[in-house]
Amino acid sequence: MDVPNVVGDWQEYQSEEWAGLRVRVHGLKKAVPARGRHDDAKGLTYVSFQVTFENRASTFFSVDLHGHPEHYDVRVGRNGNGAFVDEYAADGIRDFNLYPQRRVTATLYVAAPAPKLKQLDIQISPKIDEEPSFGYVWVGALGVHEGSTSAGPRTSTAKSGVASEVERFLKGTTSDD
């Protein structure tokens, strides 16, 4: 992988056996878990994000995404310090049969010092059909716009979409009066 995904991008699995399966990290925001803060996260700022798997193949896949650091890990700050991962608060995915044309989403919670949340690196390495998969990485930060949600890979670099259309419209309607 030369360039990591941006939070909001879809990533297609590059494997013949998992063709049609894709994953997305999205919804990065400040949030406190519904089950409450963990004692070890005292003084840290909580953030949550979602991991969605989509099956566009003609057969089902078994998906596991529940164990830290086996299935996912989060690093924060410029130096890539480990974030506190709150496994108790997470809504992971365990032995889920993801059938064609369906999605499944996990919500994960991490905590870190607020200044370090200006850069997050999220690695997702689920088990698919009982086999470990390659770890794809997403980068993002609190308050940074997510990548486009269109269907193609590396969509965040696209020049189209509603936001781009609005920007072009506003640039075209400004006057020098």
C-alpha positions in Angstrom: 0.0 0.0 0.0 1.6 3.3 -1.1 -1.0 5.7 0.2 -3.3 5.0 3.2 -7.0 5.4 2.8 -8.7 8.6 4.2 -11.4 8.1 6.7 -14.6 7.7 4.6 -12.9 5.8 1.8 -14.0 2.3 0.7 -11.3 -0.3 0.2 -11.8 -3.3 -2.0 -10.1 -6.6 -0.8 -7.5 -7.4 -3.4 -8.0 -11.2 -3.3 -9.7 -13.6 -5.6 -11.2 -15.5 -2.7 -12.7 -12.3 -1.2 -13.6 -10.5 -4.5 -16.6 -8.3 -3.9 -15.9 -7.7 -0.2 -15.0 -4.1 0.7 -14.5 -2.2 4.0 -14.8 1.4 5.1 -13.8 3.3 8.2 -16.1 6.3 8.8 -18.0 8.4 11.3 -15.0 9.6 13.3 -16.3 11.9 16.1 -16.0 12.7 19.7 -18.2 10.4 21.7 -18.5 8.8 25.1 -19.4 5.1 25.1 -23.0 4.4 26.1 -21.7 2.0 28.8 -19.6 4.8 30.3 -16.0 5.7 30.5 -13.3 3.2 31.4 -11.3 3.9 34.5 -8.0 3.6 32.5 -9.2 6.5 30.2 -9.3 9.1 32.9 -8.2 12.5 31.5 -8.3 11.2 27.9 -10.7 12.3 25.1 -12.9 9.6 23.7 -13.6 9.2 20.0 -15.7 6.7 18.1 -15.6 5.5 14.6 -17.5 2.9 12.5 -16.1 0.0 10.4 -18.5 -1.2 7.7 -18.1 -4.3 5.6 -20.1 -4.6 2.4 -20.6 -7.8 0.4 -21.1 -7.3 -3.4 -20.2 -10.9 -4.3 -22.6 -13.8 -4.9 -21.6 -15.8 -1.9 -21.5 -15.1 1.8 -18.4 -14.3 3.9 -17.8 -14.9 7.6 -16.5 -11.7 9.2 -14.7 -11.3 12.6 -13.7 -7.9 13.9 -13.7 -7.8 17.7 -10.2 -8.2 19.2 -7.6 -5.5 19.8 -4.8 -5.6 18.6 -5.4 -8.8 16.6 -8.2 -7.3 14.4 -7.7 -3.5 14.8 -5.4 -1.0 16.2 -5.3 2.8 16.5 -2.3 5.1 16.7 -2.5 8.8 17.4 -0.2 11.8 16.9 2.7 12.4 14.6 4.8 9.8 16.4 2.1 7.1 16.2 1.6 6.5 19.9 -0.9 3.8 20.9 -4.4 5.0 21.8 -6.4 3.5 24.6 -8.8 1.0 22.9 -11.9 0.5 25.0 -12.9 -3.1 24.0 -15.7 -3.2 26.6 -17.5 -0.3 25.0 -17.0 -1.6 21.4 -19.7 -3.2 19.4 -17.6 -5.6 17.4 -18.4 -8.2 14.8 -18.1 -11.9 15.8 -18.7 -14.8 13.4 -21.1 -12.8 11.3 -22.2 -14.4 8.0 -22.4 -11.4 5.6 -24.7 -12.4 2.8 -24.6 -10.8 -0.7 -25.9 -7.3 -1.0 -25.7 -6.8 2.8 -23.6 -4.7 5.1 -22.5 -5.1 8.7 -21.1 -2.3 10.9 -19.0 -2.2 14.1 -18.7 0.8 16.3 -15.3 1.1 18.1 -14.2 3.5 20.9 -10.7 4.8 21.6 -9.3 7.5 23.9 -6.2 9.6 23.8 -4.9 13.0 24.9 -6.9 15.7 22.9 -3.9 17.3 21.2 -2.9 13.9 19.7 -6.3 13.4 18.1 -5.2 15.8 15.3 -3.9 12.6 13.5 -5.3 9.1 13.8 -4.1 6.0 12.0 -6.6 3.2 12.1 -5.6 -0.3 11.0 -8.3 -2.9 10.3 -7.3 -6.6 9.9 -10.4 -8.7 10.3 -10.6 -12.5 10.0 -12.6 -13.4 6.9 -13.7 -17.0 6.5 -11.5 -17.9 9.5 -8.4 -16.5 7.8 -6.5 -13.4 8.8 -6.7 -10.6 6.3 -4.2 -7.9 5.2 -4.4 -4.8 7.4 -5.6 -1.7 5.6 -4.9 1.7 7.1 -7.1 4.8 7.3 -5.9 8.2 8.4 -8.1 11.0 9.7 -8.5 13.5 12.5 -11.3 15.1 14.5 -12.9 17.9 12.6 -11.5 16.8 9.2 -14.0 16.2 6.4 -14.3 12.5 5.5 -13.5 11.2 2.1 -16.3 10.9 -0.5 -18.7 8.0 0.0 -19.0 7.1 -3.7 -18.5 3.5 -4.7 -15.0 3.5 -6.3 -11.8 2.8 -4.5 -9.7 5.9 -3.5 -12.8 8.0 -3.7 -11.5 10.8 -1.5 -9.3 12.0 -4.4 -12.3 12.4 -6.7 -13.1 15.9 -8.0 -16.9 15.2 -8.3 -19.6 15.0 -5.8 -22.1 17.3 -4.1 -19.5 19.2 -2.1 -17.4 19.9 -5.2 -20.5 21.0 -7.2 -21.5 23.5 -4.4 -18.0 24.8 -4.3 -17.9 25.4 -8.1 -21.3 27.1 -7.9 -20.3 29.4 -5.1 -17.0 30.3 -7.0 -19.1 31.1 -10.1 -21.6 33.3 -8.4 -19.1 35.6 -6.5 -18.8 39.0 -7.9 -16.3 41.8 -7.6 -18.8 44.6 -6.8 
